[in-house]
Amino acid sequence: MRGAGRSTGRPSLTGFSEIKDVVAVCKWVCDNLSSDRILLVGSSAGAPIAGSAVNQIEQVVGYVSLGYPFGLMASILFGRHHKAILQFPKPKLFVMGTQDGFTSVKQLRNKLSSAAGHIETHLIEGAGHFQMEGPAYDAQMADKITEFIPKL
């Protein structure tokens, strides 16, 4: 996100400017690293932003969300992003803690029930939204993504 940590720029409230950043980075990767297959991974607020970019990048073969904020309060800011990822026909993996404060397991399942394409979920028992961003869960999330890649 713009303005996070040592990142330059100012963040937008709803993430629409950041979608352009995702598209630009993917274009750079394709042009400079000769890649024709991209797996977009978004975490927390970055998940809806990456999800909104998927249809704008031809080389995207799949999508991974780590803690997508589908809940009611988060939807005030990010609800306009939901449609793009839910309609994206390519494989999607949603990883979420069962104690996520932004999205309940029920809300996740309800949202994904109408989603297109191949969808997988992985719930991390007892993990909260911000806990998943810490190193304690890195190996588990990396394993899930590694298992997901052959399906692309």
N, C-alpha and C positions, 0 to 999 in steps of 0.2 A: 504494500500500500504506500502510496505517496506520503512522505512526511513521517513515516514510522522509522524509529531508530535513527540511523544516519542517512536515510533516504532523503533525497531532495524533493522539493515541491510541496504542495499543500494537498492534503487528502480531500476528496469530495465526500459529501455526506452520504450519498447513495451509491458511490462506486462506478458511475458511468464513465468518468474520465479515465479511471484505472483500466477499464475494458480495453481502451485504445492502447494502453501500455502493454497489456497481455498480447494483443494482436501484433504490436510492433516487435516485441521480444520474439514471438514465434516466427515472424517474417525474417528477423535477423538470424535466428537459428537455421532456418531453411536456406537462406542465402549464403551464410558463412560457414556452416558446418555440414552442408550438403545432406541435410536430413529431410526425409519425406514422410516420416511417421513421428507424431508427437502425442504423448500421453500428458494431458493437462492435469495437474494436481493443485487443488486449492484447499487451504486450511482456514477455518473460522470465517471471517468476513471475506477472505480471498476465495472461498468456495463458490459463493454466488457470482462473484466477479469473473472467475475462470469459467463458470458455467454459462455466463452470458456471452463469452467469447467463442465457445466451441463451434458454433455454426458459422463464424466468420473466418475460420482457418481450415482450409481444405485438408491439410495434413494431419489434423487431429483424428486419431484412431480410437480414442477412449478418454475417459474422465474419472478422476478419483477425488472424492470429497472427504476431508477430515474435519468432522464437526460442522456440517452445513447448518446454518441458523434458519431452520424452517419454522420456528415457533412464532406465536402471535406477536409478541413484542418486537422480535427481530424482523418480522415481516413488514413492519412499518417502514424500516429502512431498506430492506432487501427484497420485499415481495415482488417487485417488478422484474426481478432476475429469475424467479422460479420457473416461469414458462419455458424459457430457452433450454434449460437443462432437462426439464421433464419431457420435452418434445424431441430432444436429441436422440436419434435412433441408434447411435453406436453404444458399445458397452460402457456401463457406469458402475462404480464401486463407491458405496457410502459407508464410511467408518465413523462410528459415534460411540461415546460413552453412555452407559445407561443412566448416569446421573447428570447428563448435560443440562445446564441451567437455561439454555436457549431453545432447546428442542427436546420434547419427550420422545420416548420410543414410539408411543402411539401416534404422535404427530408425524414422525418420520415415516412410519408405515402407511399412514393415511395419504401423505403426499406422494409417496412412491407407488401407491396402488394404481395411479393413473398414468404413470410414466411409460414412455415408449422404449423399445429395445431391451437388451439384456441388462438386468439390474442385479447387483449383489449388495448385500449389507453385511457388515461385521460389527457386532456390538461388543464393546469392551466393558465387562461387568464392573460396576462401581466407579467408573471413571467419570469425572466431571469435564466440562468443556475445556477449561484452561489446564487441567492436569494433562490432557492429551498433548498439549504443546510442549511439555517437558520431556527430558531425555528418558524418563522411566518407561515411556511407551514407544519410543522410536523403533526399537527392534521389532516389536509386535506389528506396528504399522508397516514397516518395511517388508516384513514377511508376507503380510496380506497383499500388498501391492505386487510383490514378486510372484505370488500365486495367481494374481489377476492378469498379469501381462500376457501369458500364453493365449488367453481368450480373445485377444485383440486381433 
